[in-house]
Amino acid sequence: MNYFSTILIVKNRALGDSVMGLASVSYLRALYPKANIIYAVPQWVAPLYENVKTDANSIYPINLKTAKDMLKTLKDLRKMKIDYIHELHQTGRGNKFFSLTAFFMGAVYSGHNHHYKSGTKILDQGVIKPLIQRDLDGVYSCFGDPDKKSIPKFLDFKPQMRLEKLKSFPRIILGVVATRKTKMWPLSNYVVLANLIEKNFPEFEIVIPLSNSLEDKRIEETLKTLNLSSKVKIERLSLSELPRFFAESIFYFGNDTGLKHIAVATNLKSYTLFGPEPAQEWHPYETLNHQYFYEENLDCRTRTHHYCGLSLCDLDETKKMQCLKKMSPERAFEIVKFTCTDFHLTHDQ
């Protein structure tokens, strides 16, 4: 296996994807323990890593929106003296930019396009797998580890965002947001669940993290119209504040979104609701501490792909959002109440 001194690992995707990419950074660290590994993530995502330690030496904020942005990135990468660039979840723009950048710098470039069905050197290209496993397959294949027995397994490389001097608070996080409405458990269900927790465990703080986006402001207004308890806190935390806030809480319950992946990476117990997308791919974690709920064998989910890509459910009212609605708030409470009880047993001694 060739040795590279400075490696740029690129994950120019959404928040949750960037967190999952940390698993491949850890695998690369195992391959190259002395290398300077730089993890490149979208500029708006980079603040998430300001106050945590990962297996990367540093985080680089990517911005490739304009020619000026690209020129700045090129200058930055030349100063870093990078000799290998690997794109975990290759995009068309990323392929063009980083392959040319590597050429001009005399560096090696590789990438793993998850959408190709075949025709690349990537192990099991096109096979549907947990997302972290696909990333690991890409790193394994491109960096040429000669030991075929050492193919990495995704459960051995969980994303890690390490923090020091943690405290433990009786705090429960409800993740009500998602990238599209078909991934959202009904807001009315969150209100009922919050009421059940408050009634049975009044000493616990219940928090709903929201951003300042217009959509999140609409969500807040809807929650108010549904008579969300005034004791439930709406928190607008910066990305840099989220990891510690999560790490010091009891558990996360909510939609499959970036917040869930932060919970996993900070060792916060989690319960995730899956609707249109398969948990096999988007929940590449052990299930003892990171349980998920997924309604199997729904024909509506696989009409065009192996998952449902709709932003709005197009079924009639009798079946609308059946993938998520079958999980009632009462059933959800029966599941999470044991974690609340365990917290008392542990901290009241």
LINJO-V924962 format. One record per backbone hydrogen bond with DSSP energy under -0.5 kcal/mol. CO is the residue of the C=O (numbers start at 1). NH is the residue of the N-H. E is the energy in kcal/mol with one decimal. If there is no record, write none. Layout:
co->CO nh->NH e->E
co->CO nh->NH e->E
//
This chain:
co->5 nh->36 e->-3.6
co->6 nh->83 e->-2.3
co->6 nh->84 e->-1.1
co->7 nh->9 e->-0.6
co->7 nh->38 e->-3.1
co->8 nh->10 e->-0.5
co->8 nh->86 e->-2.8
co->9 nh->40 e->-3.4
co->10 nh->88 e->-2.8
co->10 nh->89 e->-0.5
co->11 nh->13 e->-2.0
co->11 nh->42 e->-0.6
co->14 nh->18 e->-2.2
co->15 nh->19 e->-1.7
co->16 nh->20 e->-2.3
co->17 nh->21 e->-1.9
co->19 nh->22 e->-1.4
co->20 nh->23 e->-1.6
co->21 nh->24 e->-0.6
co->21 nh->25 e->-1.5
co->22 nh->26 e->-2.1
co->23 nh->27 e->-1.9
co->24 nh->28 e->-2.6
co->25 nh->29 e->-2.2
co->26 nh->30 e->-1.8
co->27 nh->31 e->-1.6
co->28 nh->32 e->-2.8
co->32 nh->35 e->-1.4
co->35 nh->37 e->-1.0
co->36 nh->7 e->-2.2
co->36 nh->38 e->-0.6
co->37 nh->39 e->-0.5
co->37 nh->57 e->-2.6
co->37 nh->58 e->-1.3
co->38 nh->9 e->-2.9
co->38 nh->40 e->-0.7
co->39 nh->41 e->-0.6
co->39 nh->60 e->-2.8
co->40 nh->11 e->-2.8
co->41 nh->62 e->-3.6
co->42 nh->45 e->-1.2
co->42 nh->46 e->-1.7
co->45 nh->48 e->-2.4
co->46 nh->49 e->-2.1
co->47 nh->50 e->-1.6
co->49 nh->52 e->-0.8
co->53 nh->162 e->-2.9
co->58 nh->39 e->-2.7
co->60 nh->41 e->-2.1
co->60 nh->62 e->-0.6
co->62 nh->43 e->-2.5
co->66 nh->70 e->-2.3
co->67 nh->71 e->-2.3
co->68 nh->72 e->-2.1
co->69 nh->73 e->-2.3
co->70 nh->74 e->-2.6
co->71 nh->75 e->-2.2
co->72 nh->76 e->-2.5
co->73 nh->77 e->-2.7
co->74 nh->78 e->-1.9
co->75 nh->79 e->-1.8
co->76 nh->80 e->-1.4
co->77 nh->81 e->-0.6
co->77 nh->82 e->-1.1
co->78 nh->81 e->-0.8
co->83 nh->108 e->-1.9
co->84 nh->8 e->-3.0
co->85 nh->110 e->-2.1
co->86 nh->10 e->-3.0
co->86 nh->88 e->-0.7
co->87 nh->90 e->-0.6
co->87 nh->112 e->-2.0
co->91 nh->95 e->-2.8
co->92 nh->96 e->-1.9
co->93 nh->97 e->-2.7
co->94 nh->98 e->-2.9
co->95 nh->99 e->-1.8
co->96 nh->100 e->-1.6
co->97 nh->101 e->-2.5
co->98 nh->102 e->-2.5
co->99 nh->103 e->-1.9
co->100 nh->104 e->-2.5
co->101 nh->105 e->-1.7
co->102 nh->106 e->-0.9
co->102 nh->107 e->-2.9
co->103 nh->106 e->-0.7
co->108 nh->85 e->-2.9
co->110 nh->87 e->-2.3
co->111 nh->113 e->-0.5
co->112 nh->90 e->-2.0
co->112 nh->114 e->-0.8
co->113 nh->116 e->-1.2
co->122 nh->125 e->-1.5
co->124 nh->127 e->-2.2
co->127 nh->129 e->-0.5
co->130 nh->133 e->-0.5
co->130 nh->134 e->-2.0
co->131 nh->135 e->-2.2
co->132 nh->136 e->-2.5
co->133 nh->137 e->-2.7
co->134 nh->138 e->-1.8
co->135 nh->139 e->-2.2
co->136 nh->140 e->-2.9
co->137 nh->123 e->-0.6
co->137 nh->141 e->-2.4
co->138 nh->142 e->-2.5
co->139 nh->143 e->-2.4
co->140 nh->144 e->-0.6
co->140 nh->145 e->-1.1
co->146 nh->148 e->-1.1
co->147 nh->150 e->-2.2
co->148 nh->151 e->-0.7
co->153 nh->156 e->-2.1
co->154 nh->157 e->-1.4
co->160 nh->162 e->-0.5
co->162 nh->53 e->-2.3
co->167 nh->169 e->-0.5
co->169 nh->171 e->-2.7
co->170 nh->205 e->-3.2
co->171 nh->250 e->-3.3
co->171 nh->251 e->-0.8
co->172 nh->174 e->-0.5
co->172 nh->207 e->-3.1
co->173 nh->175 e->-0.6
co->173 nh->253 e->-2.6
co->174 nh->176 e->-1.1
co->175 nh->255 e->-2.5
co->180 nh->183 e->-1.8
co->181 nh->184 e->-1.8
co->183 nh->185 e->-0.6
co->186 nh->189 e->-1.0
co->186 nh->190 e->-1.2
co->187 nh->191 e->-1.8
co->188 nh->192 e->-2.0
co->189 nh->193 e->-2.7
co->190 nh->194 e->-2.8
co->191 nh->195 e->-2.1
co->192 nh->196 e->-2.2
co->193 nh->197 e->-2.4
co->194 nh->198 e->-2.7
co->195 nh->199 e->-2.3
co->196 nh->200 e->-2.1
co->197 nh->201 e->-3.1
co->201 nh->204 e->-2.0
co->205 nh->172 e->-3.2
co->205 nh->207 e->-0.5
co->206 nh->233 e->-2.6
co->207 nh->174 e->-2.8
co->207 nh->209 e->-0.5
co->208 nh->235 e->-1.8
co->213 nh->217 e->-1.9
co->214 nh->218 e->-2.0
co->215 nh->219 e->-2.1
co->216 nh->220 e->-2.2
co->217 nh->221 e->-2.0
co->218 nh->222 e->-2.4
co->219 nh->223 e->-2.5
co->220 nh->224 e->-1.8
co->221 nh->225 e->-1.9
co->222 nh->226 e->-1.4
co->223 nh->228 e->-1.8
co->224 nh->227 e->-1.7
co->229 nh->232 e->-1.5
co->233 nh->208 e->-3.0
co->233 nh->235 e->-0.7
co->235 nh->210 e->-2.6
co->235 nh->237 e->-0.8
co->238 nh->241 e->-1.0
co->238 nh->242 e->-1.1
co->239 nh->243 e->-0.7
co->241 nh->245 e->-1.9
co->242 nh->246 e->-2.7
co->243 nh->247 e->-2.9
co->244 nh->248 e->-1.8
co->246 nh->249 e->-2.0
co->248 nh->169 e->-2.9
co->250 nh->269 e->-0.6
co->251 nh->173 e->-2.5
co->252 nh->271 e->-2.4
co->253 nh->175 e->-2.4
co->254 nh->273 e->-2.5
co->255 nh->257 e->-1.3
co->257 nh->260 e->-1.0
co->257 nh->261 e->-1.2
co->258 nh->262 e->-1.9
co->259 nh->263 e->-2.2
co->260 nh->264 e->-2.1
co->261 nh->265 e->-2.4
co->262 nh->266 e->-1.4
co->263 nh->268 e->-3.0
co->264 nh->267 e->-1.6
co->265 nh->161 e->-2.6
co->269 nh->252 e->-2.5
co->270 nh->291 e->-1.2
co->271 nh->254 e->-2.3
co->272 nh->274 e->-0.6
co->272 nh->293 e->-2.3
co->273 nh->256 e->-1.0
co->274 nh->295 e->-0.5
co->276 nh->308 e->-2.4
co->278 nh->281 e->-0.9
co->278 nh->282 e->-1.8
co->279 nh->283 e->-1.8
co->281 nh->131 e->-2.7
co->283 nh->285 e->-2.0
co->289 nh->270 e->-2.4
co->291 nh->272 e->-2.2
co->293 nh->274 e->-2.6
co->294 nh->296 e->-0.7
co->297 nh->299 e->-0.6
co->298 nh->301 e->-1.1
co->298 nh->302 e->-0.6
co->299 nh->302 e->-0.9
co->300 nh->303 e->-0.8
co->307 nh->305 e->-0.6
co->307 nh->309 e->-0.6
co->311 nh->182 e->-0.8
co->316 nh->319 e->-1.6
co->316 nh->320 e->-1.5
co->319 nh->322 e->-1.8
co->321 nh->324 e->-1.5
co->321 nh->325 e->-2.6
co->322 nh->326 e->-0.9
co->323 nh->295 e->-0.5
co->324 nh->327 e->-1.5
co->326 nh->328 e->-0.9
co->328 nh->332 e->-2.3
co->329 nh->333 e->-2.3
co->330 nh->334 e->-1.9
co->331 nh->335 e->-1.2
co->332 nh->336 e->-2.4
co->333 nh->337 e->-2.2
co->335 nh->338 e->-0.7
co->336 nh->339 e->-0.9
co->336 nh->340 e->-1.5
co->337 nh->341 e->-2.3
co->338 nh->342 e->-2.5
co->339 nh->343 e->-1.9
co->340 nh->344 e->-1.5
co->341 nh->345 e->-2.2
co->342 nh->346 e->-2.0
co->343 nh->347 e->-2.4
co->344 nh->348 e->-2.2
//
